[in-house]
């Protein structure tokens, strides 16, 4: 039966290629691609002047691949032709479409570039292509790399035209050319895909396709000057064709009944494998486009193997280990259903979806399926910073002072990026060791943006109706407006508390719960620094002592009671990268009266940090 059906399709396929009255083939094929008007296969039609539309010539290669040549001499492979929507999908035969964009000029053709329908905010952007003779060791530049144009001795980068070139390390680079590419408006980098979709509006054969008719020239004589298109009924006049169609319908119906029973038995094995592959392909495409992928709850269950590997549980949800594929491991956070109106979820997706920085954890996907909510992050195997802080009880996990300083500097750069590096200022409001995760190289990444707020970059203050954050890390002004307005400096205070906890191993939250008659831990640190005593923290050499002292001084600057006395995160980065001997001791934030430090410089730097902060309204 299957053989008869196969023979039926062979016969029908042969009949449909019979020439029509105008001596032009109704349909031709090249490999699996059906070729029909307005396209024609060059050198295959007896009357090329009126068998196809000018400018729609295709070529059929020796290995049965359909090719098209666009101006100027750009040869691309045809992946699919959609005659109903009048679109054609193309790719480069060598797998590097961007090498062709330099010569591509569609202005003299019937085609124009259109967006990928999966994105709703696509636009055409211009990119500068640079060839660099030396490898640029900058993690931020990796997103601009064009791998298919790069070699072992040179790298090619595509920089968006709206990005200031002076901010990129292009000293040993040569500009190649400019190209215009259509991609997602929020991407910021050139879409790394070997895919181009074009659309034609003339001739318009959409109505013919929707009516199931054949589109062709209305006048088919070679001397005709009126070249209008017309919808012809498909050629069903030949008796043999009708008989074959009827026979095929009977055999096809019988085959369909048998196929329906077989589908039920192969569904679990074959279809589920296809669905899993679709998840991987969707993830990889969105990952290259730097945007989080949306998954259904059923896909989340497949990714987590039905929530089989639980990593931890917190107040807002439970975290599971999952895998998109064998190589792509992720952490899936299933949010509690009862958490308010879902504002934390919207904050996390809306905020992290626009952030791409080496020191901020990457949100690779999310789920919003009915009342089910989930967030999917890159998996960071070393867990949170809380496990590695300096403590007598934690010697086996202590990373050393140099590595601890690198981690502190990385966190500072991440917070600085939130405050200054995005289109809108992002205030995190929950900086603490538990919300700093470490990758396999112990590079820190800030996570958990459920409490984050957005505000304009040119203003400083966020209006709030309730305190937010973790006790012990919350800035005084968040509790009481007597200390001033809430601003991005609230993150600076939390960072300072986290820094002091990291170097001394004393949990700030435990410090608050103990008897209030004992010396407050940050105040104890300040007294050691101000009296020029040793840090009383275990160090191996004098260099470690300087690192610990510098981190302590920076932490004390950050926890000044009034926001205007705290440094910006940019200044924090500079202090951490600078010499400890050149960093002045801050004023004492714990004295009932303002006691100046014993060494000079505190008052001067305080005046430098003081500034007026204008109140602004919180942005949605």
C-alpha positions as CSV (number, residue, x, y, z in Angstrom):
1,X,0.0,0.0,0.0
2,X,2.8,2.4,0.9
3,X,4.5,1.5,-2.4
4,X,1.2,2.3,-4.4
5,X,0.9,5.6,-2.6
6,X,4.5,6.4,-3.3
7,X,3.9,5.6,-7.0
8,X,0.8,7.8,-6.9
9,X,2.8,10.8,-5.8
10,X,5.5,10.1,-8.4
11,X,2.9,10.0,-11.1
12,X,1.0,13.1,-9.9
13,X,4.3,15.0,-9.5
14,X,5.2,14.1,-13.1
15,X,1.8,15.2,-14.4
16,X,1.8,18.6,-12.6
17,X,5.0,19.4,-14.5
18,X,3.2,19.2,-17.9
19,X,3.4,22.3,-20.0
20,X,0.3,24.5,-20.1
21,X,-1.2,26.3,-23.1
22,X,1.6,28.9,-23.1
23,X,4.2,26.1,-23.3
24,X,5.5,27.0,-19.8
25,X,5.7,24.3,-17.0
26,X,3.0,24.8,-14.4
27,X,5.3,23.7,-11.5
28,X,9.0,22.7,-11.5
29,X,11.1,21.3,-8.6
30,X,14.7,21.7,-7.6
31,X,15.4,19.2,-4.8
32,X,12.5,19.6,-2.4
33,X,11.7,23.2,-3.5
34,X,8.6,23.8,-5.7
35,X,9.4,26.5,-8.3
36,X,6.4,28.4,-9.8
37,X,5.5,31.8,-11.0
38,X,6.8,34.5,-10.5
39,X,10.0,32.4,-10.2
40,X,11.6,30.4,-13.0
41,X,14.6,28.1,-13.2
42,X,17.0,29.8,-15.6
43,X,17.7,27.9,-18.9
44,X,14.8,25.5,-18.1
45,X,11.9,27.4,-19.8
46,X,11.3,27.5,-23.5
47,X,10.1,31.1,-23.4
48,X,12.0,32.8,-20.5
49,X,10.7,36.3,-21.5
50,X,7.1,35.4,-20.4
51,X,7.3,32.2,-18.4
52,X,8.6,34.0,-15.3
53,X,8.7,37.5,-13.9
54,X,11.8,39.6,-14.6
55,X,14.3,39.5,-11.7
56,X,13.0,36.2,-10.3
57,X,15.5,33.9,-11.9
58,X,16.6,30.9,-9.9
59,X,19.4,28.3,-10.5
60,X,19.3,24.6,-9.7
61,X,22.8,23.4,-8.8
62,X,24.2,20.0,-9.6
63,X,23.5,18.8,-6.1
64,X,19.8,19.9,-6.4
65,X,20.1,23.1,-4.3
66,X,18.0,26.1,-5.3
67,X,20.1,29.3,-5.6
68,X,19.3,32.9,-6.4
69,X,21.6,35.7,-7.5
70,X,20.9,39.2,-6.0
71,X,22.5,42.5,-6.8
72,X,25.5,42.8,-6.9
73,X,26.5,39.2,-7.7
74,X,25.4,37.9,-4.3
75,X,24.6,34.2,-4.6
76,X,22.5,32.7,-1.8
77,X,20.8,29.4,-1.1
78,X,17.0,29.3,-1.1
79,X,15.7,27.6,2.0
80,X,12.0,28.2,1.5
81,X,9.6,30.1,-0.7
82,X,6.2,31.1,0.9
83,X,4.0,31.9,-2.1
84,X,1.0,32.8,0.1
85,X,2.8,35.5,2.1
86,X,5.2,36.3,-0.8
87,X,8.4,35.8,1.2
88,X,11.6,33.9,0.5
89,X,14.1,32.7,3.1
90,X,17.8,32.6,2.1
91,X,21.1,31.6,3.7
92,X,24.8,31.7,2.7
93,X,26.0,28.4,1.3
94,X,29.3,28.8,3.3
95,X,27.4,29.5,6.6
96,X,28.5,33.2,6.9
97,X,25.8,35.5,5.7
98,X,27.5,38.7,6.8
99,X,30.3,38.3,4.3
100,X,27.6,38.8,1.6
101,X,26.0,41.9,3.2
102,X,28.8,44.2,2.1
103,X,27.9,43.6,-1.6
104,X,24.1,43.2,-1.2
105,X,22.0,46.0,-2.7
106,X,18.3,45.3,-2.9
107,X,17.3,48.8,-4.2
108,X,17.4,47.6,-7.8
109,X,15.5,44.4,-7.2
110,X,11.9,43.5,-6.4
111,X,12.8,42.4,-2.9
112,X,13.2,44.1,0.4
113,X,14.4,42.8,3.8
114,X,11.7,42.0,6.4
115,X,11.8,41.1,10.0
116,X,11.7,37.6,11.6
117,X,8.1,37.2,12.7
118,X,9.2,35.9,16.1
119,X,10.2,39.4,17.1
120,X,7.7,42.2,17.5
121,X,10.2,45.1,17.7
122,X,12.6,44.4,14.9
123,X,14.3,47.3,13.2
124,X,17.2,47.9,10.7
125,X,20.4,48.9,12.4
126,X,23.7,49.9,10.9
127,X,26.9,48.1,12.1
128,X,30.6,49.0,11.7
129,X,32.7,45.9,10.9
130,X,36.3,46.0,12.3
131,X,39.1,43.5,11.7
132,X,41.5,43.2,14.6
133,X,45.0,41.7,14.3
134,X,45.3,41.1,18.0
135,X,42.9,39.2,20.2
136,X,40.9,41.6,22.4
137,X,40.8,40.1,25.9
138,X,37.6,41.8,27.0
139,X,34.5,39.8,28.0
140,X,32.2,42.7,27.0
141,X,33.6,42.5,23.4
142,X,32.7,38.8,23.0
143,X,29.1,39.7,22.3
144,X,30.2,41.7,19.3
145,X,32.4,39.0,17.8
146,X,31.5,37.6,14.3
147,X,32.9,34.1,14.5
148,X,32.4,33.2,10.9
149,X,34.6,36.2,9.7
150,X,37.3,35.5,12.3
151,X,40.4,33.4,11.9
152,X,43.2,32.1,14.2
153,X,45.2,35.3,13.5
154,X,42.5,38.0,13.4
155,X,39.0,38.7,14.8
156,X,36.1,40.5,13.3
157,X,33.7,42.5,15.4
158,X,30.4,44.2,14.5
159,X,29.9,47.4,16.5
160,X,26.4,49.0,16.4
161,X,26.6,52.5,14.7
162,X,24.8,54.1,17.7
163,X,27.5,53.0,20.1
164,X,30.4,55.5,20.5
165,X,33.5,53.9,18.9
166,X,35.8,55.6,21.4
167,X,34.6,53.3,24.2
168,X,35.8,50.2,22.4
169,X,39.4,48.9,22.6
170,X,40.0,49.0,18.8
171,X,43.6,50.3,18.7
172,X,44.9,47.4,16.6
173,X,41.8,47.2,14.4
174,X,41.0,48.3,10.9
175,X,37.5,49.3,9.8
176,X,36.3,47.0,7.0
177,X,32.8,48.4,6.0
178,X,29.3,49.2,7.2
179,X,26.3,47.0,6.7
180,X,22.6,47.4,7.6
181,X,21.0,44.4,9.2
182,X,17.5,43.8,10.6
183,X,17.3,42.4,14.1
184,X,15.7,42.7,17.5
185,X,15.6,46.4,18.6
186,X,16.7,45.5,22.2
187,X,19.6,43.2,21.2
188,X,22.5,45.7,21.0
189,X,24.6,43.2,19.0
190,X,24.4,42.0,15.4
191,X,22.0,38.9,15.1
192,X,24.3,35.9,14.8
193,X,22.3,33.8,12.4
194,X,22.8,32.6,8.8
195,X,19.3,33.6,7.9
196,X,17.7,36.3,5.6
197,X,14.1,36.8,4.9
198,X,13.0,38.9,1.9
199,X,9.6,39.9,0.7
200,X,8.2,40.9,-2.7
201,X,5.1,43.0,-3.4
202,X,5.2,42.9,-7.2
203,X,3.7,40.8,-8.8
204,X,0.9,40.4,-6.3
205,X,-0.3,36.8,-6.5
206,X,-1.6,36.4,-2.9
207,X,-5.2,36.3,-3.9
208,X,-4.5,33.5,-6.4
209,X,-2.8,31.4,-3.8
210,X,-5.6,32.0,-1.2
211,X,-8.2,30.8,-3.8
212,X,-6.1,27.8,-4.7
213,X,-5.5,29.0,-8.3
214,X,-2.5,29.4,-10.4
215,X,-0.9,32.9,-10.9
216,X,0.6,33.7,-14.3
217,X,0.7,36.3,-17.1
218,X,-2.7,37.3,-18.4
219,X,-1.3,37.7,-21.9
220,X,1.1,35.0,-22.8
221,X,2.1,35.9,-26.3
222,X,5.7,37.0,-26.8
223,X,4.7,40.2,-28.6
224,X,2.2,41.3,-25.9
225,X,2.9,44.6,-24.2
226,X,0.3,44.3,-21.4
227,X,2.0,42.2,-18.8
228,X,-0.8,41.8,-16.2
229,X,-1.0,38.8,-13.9
230,X,-4.2,36.7,-13.7
231,X,-5.5,33.8,-11.6
232,X,-6.0,30.7,-13.7
233,X,-7.8,27.5,-12.7
234,X,-5.3,24.7,-12.2
235,X,-5.2,22.3,-15.2
236,X,-7.6,19.4,-14.3
237,X,-8.9,18.7,-17.8
238,X,-6.9,15.6,-18.5
239,X,-8.8,12.4,-17.7
240,X,-5.7,10.5,-16.6
241,X,-5.0,13.2,-14.1
242,X,-8.5,13.0,-12.7
243,X,-8.4,9.2,-12.4
244,X,-5.1,9.4,-10.6
245,X,-6.4,12.0,-8.2
246,X,-9.4,9.9,-7.3
247,X,-7.3,6.8,-6.8
248,X,-4.9,8.8,-4.7
249,X,-7.7,10.1,-2.5
250,X,-8.9,6.6,-1.7
251,X,-5.5,5.2,-1.1
252,X,-4.6,8.3,1.0
253,X,-7.7,7.9,3.2
254,X,-6.9,4.3,3.9
255,X,-3.3,5.1,4.6
256,X,-4.4,7.9,7.0
257,X,-6.5,5.5,9.1
258,X,-3.5,3.2,9.5
259,X,-1.2,6.1,10.2
260,X,-3.4,7.4,13.0
261,X,-3.1,4.1,14.9
262,X,0.6,4.1,14.5
263,X,1.1,7.7,15.7
264,X,-0.3,6.8,19.1
265,X,2.4,4.1,19.6
266,X,5.4,6.3,18.5
267,X,4.3,9.5,20.2
268,X,6.1,9.0,23.5
269,X,9.5,8.2,21.9
270,X,9.7,10.2,18.7
271,X,7.5,13.3,19.3
272,X,9.0,14.0,22.8
273,X,12.5,13.9,21.4
274,X,11.4,16.4,18.8
275,X,9.9,18.6,21.5
276,X,13.1,18.4,23.5
277,X,15.1,19.4,20.4
278,X,12.8,22.3,19.8
279,X,13.5,23.6,23.4
280,X,17.2,23.5,22.7
281,X,17.0,25.3,19.4
282,X,14.7,28.0,20.9
283,X,17.1,28.5,23.8
284,X,20.2,28.7,21.5
285,X,18.5,31.2,19.1
286,X,17.4,33.5,22.0
287,X,20.7,33.1,23.8
288,X,22.6,34.4,20.7
289,X,20.0,37.3,20.5
290,X,20.7,38.1,24.2
291,X,17.1,37.9,25.3
292,X,15.4,35.5,27.8
293,X,13.4,32.6,26.3
294,X,9.8,32.1,27.3
295,X,9.0,28.4,28.2
296,X,5.7,26.7,29.0
297,X,5.3,24.9,32.4
298,X,5.5,21.5,30.6
299,X,8.8,22.5,29.1
300,X,10.0,23.6,32.6
301,X,9.1,20.1,33.9
302,X,11.2,18.5,31.1
303,X,14.1,20.8,31.8
304,X,14.2,20.0,35.5
305,X,13.4,16.3,35.0
306,X,10.1,16.7,36.9
307,X,11.9,18.8,39.6
308,X,14.2,15.9,40.6
309,X,17.3,17.8,41.7
310,X,16.5,20.4,44.4
311,X,19.3,23.0,45.0
312,X,17.7,25.1,47.7
313,X,14.6,26.8,49.0
314,X,13.9,30.4,50.1
315,X,11.1,32.8,51.1
316,X,10.2,33.4,47.5
317,X,10.5,30.0,45.9
318,X,12.4,26.8,45.3
319,X,15.5,26.4,43.1
320,X,16.1,23.2,41.0
321,X,18.9,22.1,38.8
322,X,18.0,21.6,35.2
323,X,19.4,21.1,31.7
324,X,18.5,22.5,28.3
325,X,20.9,20.0,26.8
326,X,23.9,17.9,28.1
327,X,26.1,21.0,27.7
328,X,23.7,23.7,29.0
329,X,23.0,23.5,32.7
330,X,20.6,25.9,34.3
331,X,19.1,26.8,37.7
332,X,15.3,27.0,37.7
333,X,13.6,29.1,40.4
334,X,9.9,28.1,40.9
335,X,8.2,31.1,42.5
336,X,5.7,30.7,45.3
337,X,2.1,31.2,43.9
338,X,1.1,33.3,46.9
339,X,3.6,36.1,46.4
340,X,1.4,39.3,46.0
341,X,0.4,40.3,42.5
342,X,3.5,39.0,40.8
343,X,5.3,42.3,40.9
344,X,8.6,40.6,42.0
345,X,8.4,38.3,38.9
346,X,7.7,41.2,36.6
347,X,10.6,43.1,38.1
348,X,13.0,40.2,37.7
349,X,12.1,39.6,34.1
350,X,11.8,43.2,33.1
351,X,15.1,44.2,34.8
352,X,17.4,41.3,34.1
353,X,16.1,40.9,30.5
354,X,17.9,44.2,29.6
355,X,21.1,43.6,31.6
356,X,24.2,42.0,30.1
357,X,27.4,42.3,32.2
358,X,30.1,39.9,33.3
359,X,29.3,40.5,37.0
360,X,25.5,40.1,36.8
361,X,23.9,36.7,36.6
362,X,22.2,36.1,33.2
363,X,18.5,35.4,33.0
364,X,18.2,32.9,30.2
365,X,14.5,32.2,30.4
366,X,11.2,32.4,32.2
367,X,7.8,30.8,32.5
368,X,4.5,32.7,32.8
369,X,2.0,29.9,32.2
370,X,-1.3,30.7,33.9
371,X,-0.5,31.0,37.6
372,X,2.8,29.2,37.2
373,X,5.9,31.4,37.5
374,X,9.5,30.4,37.0
375,X,12.9,32.1,36.3
376,X,15.7,30.3,34.6
377,X,19.3,31.5,35.3
378,X,22.7,30.4,34.1
379,X,24.0,27.7,36.5
380,X,26.8,28.9,38.8
381,X,28.5,25.8,40.4
382,X,30.2,27.6,43.3
383,X,27.1,28.9,44.9
384,X,26.9,32.1,46.9
385,X,29.6,34.3,48.4
386,X,28.3,33.5,51.8
387,X,30.1,30.2,51.7
388,X,33.5,31.8,51.2
389,X,33.7,34.8,53.6
390,X,36.7,35.0,55.9
391,X,35.9,33.3,59.2
392,X,37.8,31.1,61.8
393,X,35.1,28.5,61.3
394,X,35.4,28.7,57.5
395,X,39.1,28.2,56.9
396,X,38.7,25.3,54.5
397,X,36.5,27.4,52.1
398,X,38.5,30.7,52.4
399,X,39.8,31.7,49.0
400,X,42.6,34.0,50.1
401,X,42.8,37.8,50.3
402,X,43.7,38.4,46.7
403,X,40.8,36.4,45.4
404,X,38.5,38.0,47.9
405,X,39.6,41.4,46.8
406,X,39.0,40.4,43.1
407,X,35.5,39.3,44.1
408,X,34.8,42.6,45.9
409,X,36.0,44.6,43.0
410,X,33.8,42.5,40.5
411,X,30.7,43.1,42.7
412,X,31.5,46.8,42.8
413,X,31.8,46.9,39.0
414,X,28.5,45.1,38.7
415,X,26.6,47.6,41.0
416,X,28.3,50.5,39.2
417,X,26.9,49.1,35.9
418,X,23.4,49.0,37.4
419,X,23.7,52.6,38.4
420,X,25.5,54.1,35.4
421,X,25.8,51.5,32.6
422,X,22.1,50.9,31.6
423,X,19.6,53.1,29.8
424,X,17.8,53.6,33.1
425,X,19.4,53.5,36.5
426,X,18.7,50.3,38.4
427,X,18.6,50.3,42.2
428,X,19.0,46.7,43.4
429,X,17.9,47.2,47.1
430,X,19.1,43.7,48.3
431,X,22.9,43.6,47.9
432,X,24.2,40.9,50.3
433,X,26.5,37.8,50.2
434,X,23.6,35.4,49.6
435,X,22.7,37.3,46.4
436,X,26.2,37.2,45.0
437,X,26.9,33.9,43.1
438,X,30.2,32.6,41.9
439,X,30.9,30.8,38.6
440,X,33.5,28.1,38.1
441,X,36.3,30.7,38.0
442,X,34.9,32.4,41.1
443,X,33.8,35.5,39.1
444,X,31.0,37.1,41.1
445,X,27.6,37.7,39.6
446,X,24.9,39.8,41.3
447,X,21.5,38.0,41.4
448,X,17.9,38.3,42.7
449,X,16.4,41.5,41.2
450,X,12.9,41.0,42.7
451,X,13.2,44.2,44.8
452,X,14.9,46.3,42.1
453,X,13.6,49.7,41.0
454,X,14.2,51.7,37.9
455,X,14.7,55.5,37.7
456,X,16.1,58.0,35.2
457,X,19.9,58.1,34.9
458,X,20.1,61.9,35.2
459,X,18.4,61.9,38.6
460,X,19.1,60.2,41.8
461,X,16.2,59.5,44.2
462,X,13.6,56.9,44.2
463,X,10.2,57.5,46.0
464,X,9.0,54.5,48.0
465,X,6.0,53.7,50.1
466,X,7.6,50.8,52.2
467,X,11.0,49.6,53.2
468,X,12.6,46.8,51.2
469,X,15.7,44.7,51.6
470,X,17.3,42.5,54.2
471,X,17.7,43.5,57.8
472,X,21.3,44.6,58.5
473,X,22.0,45.6,54.9
474,X,19.2,48.2,54.6
475,X,20.4,51.8,54.5
476,X,19.1,54.1,57.3
477,X,17.1,56.4,54.9
478,X,15.1,53.4,53.8
479,X,13.8,53.0,57.4
480,X,13.5,56.7,58.2
481,X,13.4,59.8,56.0
482,X,15.2,61.6,58.8
483,X,18.4,60.4,57.2
484,X,17.4,61.8,53.8
485,X,15.8,60.5,50.6
486,X,16.1,57.0,49.3
487,X,18.5,56.9,46.4
488,X,21.0,54.7,44.5
489,X,23.3,55.4,47.5
490,X,21.2,52.8,49.4
491,X,22.9,50.1,47.3
492,X,26.3,51.6,48.3
493,X,25.4,51.2,52.0
494,X,24.4,47.5,51.4
495,X,27.6,46.9,49.5
496,X,29.6,48.4,52.4
497,X,27.9,46.1,55.0
498,X,28.5,43.1,52.7
499,X,32.2,44.1,52.4
500,X,32.7,44.3,56.2
501,X,31.0,41.0,56.7
502,X,33.1,39.4,54.0
503,X,36.5,40.4,55.5
504,X,35.6,39.7,59.1
505,X,33.3,36.7,58.9
506,X,30.7,38.3,61.2
507,X,27.2,38.0,59.9
508,X,25.5,41.4,60.1
509,X,22.2,39.8,60.8
510,X,23.6,37.8,63.7
511,X,25.2,40.9,65.1
512,X,21.8,42.6,65.3
513,X,20.2,39.6,67.1
514,X,22.8,39.4,69.9
515,X,22.9,41.3,73.1
516,X,22.8,45.0,72.3
517,X,25.3,45.7,75.1
518,X,28.3,44.4,73.1
519,X,30.3,46.4,70.7
520,X,28.7,46.8,67.2
521,X,30.9,44.9,64.8
522,X,31.3,47.6,62.1
523,X,32.1,50.1,64.9
524,X,34.8,47.6,66.2
525,X,36.3,47.6,62.7
526,X,36.3,51.4,62.6
527,X,38.0,51.7,66.0
528,X,40.8,49.3,64.9
529,X,41.4,51.4,61.7
530,X,41.2,54.7,63.4
531,X,43.6,53.7,66.2
532,X,46.0,52.3,63.5
533,X,45.9,48.9,65.2
534,X,46.4,45.6,63.4
535,X,43.2,44.3,61.8
536,X,43.3,41.2,64.2
537,X,42.3,39.2,61.2
538,X,44.3,36.2,60.1
539,X,46.6,37.1,57.3
540,X,49.6,35.4,55.7
541,X,51.8,38.4,54.8
542,X,52.0,42.2,54.8
543,X,50.3,42.4,51.4
544,X,47.3,40.6,52.8
545,X,47.2,43.0,55.7
546,X,47.0,45.9,53.3
547,X,44.2,44.3,51.2
548,X,42.1,43.7,54.4
549,X,42.7,47.2,55.6
550,X,41.8,48.7,52.2
551,X,38.6,46.7,52.0
552,X,37.7,47.7,55.6
553,X,38.2,51.4,54.8
554,X,36.1,51.2,51.7
555,X,33.4,49.4,53.5
556,X,33.3,52.1,56.3
557,X,33.1,54.8,53.6
558,X,30.1,53.0,52.1
559,X,28.1,52.8,55.4
560,X,28.1,56.5,56.3
561,X,24.7,57.3,57.9
562,X,23.9,60.1,55.4
563,X,23.7,59.2,51.7
564,X,25.5,62.3,50.6
565,X,28.6,61.3,52.6
566,X,28.8,57.9,50.8
567,X,30.9,57.5,47.6
568,X,29.4,56.5,44.3
569,X,30.2,53.0,43.1
570,X,32.5,54.5,40.5
571,X,34.6,56.0,43.4
572,X,34.4,52.6,45.2
573,X,35.9,50.9,42.2
574,X,38.7,53.5,42.1
575,X,39.4,53.1,45.8
576,X,39.6,49.3,45.6
577,X,41.9,49.6,42.6
578,X,44.1,52.3,44.3
579,X,46.7,52.4,47.0
580,X,45.5,51.9,50.6
581,X,47.9,54.6,51.8
582,X,46.2,57.1,49.6
583,X,42.7,56.2,50.8
584,X,41.7,58.5,53.8
585,X,39.8,57.1,56.8
586,X,36.1,58.2,56.7
587,X,34.4,60.1,59.5
588,X,33.1,58.0,62.4
589,X,29.5,57.1,61.6
590,X,28.9,55.6,65.0
591,X,29.8,58.4,67.3
592,X,27.0,60.4,69.0
593,X,28.9,63.5,67.9
594,X,30.8,63.7,64.7
595,X,34.3,62.6,65.7
596,X,36.9,63.2,62.9
597,X,39.4,60.4,62.2
598,X,42.9,60.7,63.6
599,X,44.5,61.0,60.2
600,X,44.0,63.9,57.9
601,X,41.9,63.6,54.7
602,X,38.5,62.5,56.0
603,X,36.9,65.9,56.1
604,X,38.2,66.8,52.6
605,X,37.0,63.6,51.0
606,X,33.6,64.1,52.7
607,X,33.2,67.4,51.1
608,X,34.0,65.9,47.7
609,X,31.3,63.2,48.2
610,X,28.7,65.7,49.5
611,X,26.1,66.6,46.8
612,X,22.5,67.6,46.6
613,X,20.2,64.8,45.5
614,X,16.9,65.8,43.7
615,X,13.8,63.9,44.4
616,X,12.3,62.1,41.4
617,X,9.3,59.7,41.0
618,X,9.8,56.0,40.6
619,X,9.4,54.8,37.0
620,X,7.2,51.8,36.3
